[in-house]
Amino acid sequence: DLRPALGTLSHQGVKIVLPAIGQGFDSRALQFRCWDPATKLVESTLGLTEPCATDIVAVGALDLVLLPLVAWDESGRRLGMGAGYYDYTLAALADSDRPLRVGVAYEVQKSAHVPEDPWDIRLHEVISENGRFTCTR
């Protein structure tokens, strides 16, 4: 649960955006909506909470994206939650170092090898309870 850290960062002046499921024409793409501790969150179609009625920030304008995962390996391959929202949203920036793509994991989720499909977007780094790991890519 990253909410305590996000609240602290927000109070320190860091601009925080949270993912929201896109609406309408491109419903597979995530929207990144501004958030602060006072922002109202609503339940999405997937049962997750997301900000509503706040400004949208283009993915290309982000410095860092924290990605959820089920498994990861040292090459930056990531097994996500199965819907492909992050891969789809980040596809145009797959060869870029921006935004920095950081997986959020427990060390027990580390795998010797995660299978990869052509549309999968690799991580630059992973943070876990053991610290920060830079992927070899």
GIBELZI-V222706 format. One record per backbone hydrogen bond with DSSP energy under -1.0 kcal/mol. NH is the residue of the N-H (numbers start at 1). CO is the residue of the C=O. Records with the same first field share a line. If there is no record, write none. Layout:
NH=CO ; CO
//
This chain:
6=2
7=3
8=4
9=5
10=6
11=7
12=8
13=10
14=9
18=33
20=31
22=29
29=26
31=20
33=18
34=55
35=16
39=36
42=50
44=48
47=44
50=42
52=40
57=32
61=58
62=59
65=100
67=102
70=79
71=79
72=109
73=77
76=73
79=71
88=84
89=85
90=86
93=90
94=91
96=93
100=63
102=65
103=125
104=67
105=127
109=106
110=107
111=72
120=117
123=76
124=101
125=101
126=133
127=103
128=131
131=128
133=126
135=124
136=74
//
